[in-house]
Amino acid sequence: MFSRRSGFPAEKNRLSLLLEKKKAAGEVILDLTETNPTRIGLSYPVEEILKPLSHPRALTYQPCPFGLPETRQAIARYYRERAPFGVTPSLHADQIFVTSSTSESYSLLFKLLADPGQSILTPRPSYPLLDYLAAAEAIELRHYQLEYDGTWHLDFGSLRSAVSADTRAVVVVNPNNPTGSYVKEQEWENLEGFCREHRLALICDEVFFDFPLETAVPVPDPLHRKTEVLRFFLGGLSKLLLLPQLKIGWGVLQGPDSLCAPARQRLEILLDTYLSASYPVQQAVPELLQLRMRLQGPLKERLARNLSTLCSALDRSSATILPPEGGWYAVVQVPGTRSEEDWAIQLLAECAVLVHPGYFYEFQREVFLVLSLLPGEAIFREAVGRMRSLL
Ligand SMILES: Cc1ncc(COP(=O)(O)O)c(C=O)c1O
């Protein structure tokens, strides 16, 4: 009756069963897995956000497969504004397509690039939803490793082992979720050569790009380097403006004309088939993007303060923080005296603190815990204090 691709495993793990039990008993949980920016007590400029969404122009519909021209121009402006000092960006609005989310952009690109059964290379550890997005498109994911030796780096040996004749693309998440590592200058260079050699497209997920935590290290902006590879840069309002409910994402298409022209032609039909990005929200994007700094500012301060609280709390403990360079998460290595799941369960059972065990993100080794840096500072401080008492 049903397709194999929709047969996702349904069983619950021990951690989620315990969480359900505690919630049912009315216990207050300090949730360090919270990733929804609208639920963490930040104040939004309500009037400024709602005004462009209620404009009468929202009552006319003008279907545009790639998205409204003014929306794409505003997105192109964002990329020009974020270009590093001294770089002259050549990005044009015609290179941009608008979707309803970054997740949808991934699905679209998987359809564009790979037939069922063909493969795409993704990093490990990384964002768990990639497995579901690939399964839904009947695409096989093969993995390359990110390794930590004081900083995270891309293990090119594992990338070379993962590629095969039916591989169509490499995904990089920049900075990665949950390791918080940006792709380094030399890695871009190597990725360009690798993709050229194997005729692969490069999909670069940049949803956390605007959230560097390690400000001393300049982040290379790959968008402005010359390329012979078909590349897609993905972004969206859910992280950029902390507004996931607006459901707007996008992709930037870049590369030699011989690849971009057929890619655009095919994308146009795929996009026209769904026309899924909301038009009233697309019309509001130019004004909403002007709020970028105001919306990001308070969260950036919170991320920095929570990270500093975590460092102080775990100082001279048996745990080590793997310092994130950017993004919304921190990875903590804890002693191998018990498994990741047992650590997470003990934290929940004894301290009422919820964290994610590393295996949710497919860390190759134990024992890592992943903490969201989003929660309110008082909650975060209390939670990491309780965590410290277990270490
Ligand atoms: C790395 C990464 N990419 C993409 C997404 C999904 O973004 P969107 O809300 O635009 O679908 C997430 C969501 O957490 C993410 O962590």
The ligand as a Gaussian input file, in Angstrom:
#p B3LYP/6-31G(d) Opt

LIG

0 1
 C       21.694000      23.310000       9.062000
 C       20.241000      23.536000       8.804000
 N       19.803000      23.682000       7.540000
 C       18.501000      23.900000       7.269000
 C       17.563000      23.981000       8.273000
 C       16.123000      24.191000       7.920000
 O       15.851000      25.519000       7.678000
 P       14.383000      25.974000       7.229000
 O       13.653000      26.326000       8.478000
 O       14.620000      27.161000       6.341000
 O       13.776000      24.825000       6.500000
 C       17.968000      23.830000       9.605000
 C       16.991000      23.889000      10.695000
 O       17.307000      23.822000      11.867000
 C       19.336000      23.593000       9.878000
 O       19.781000      23.412000      11.135000

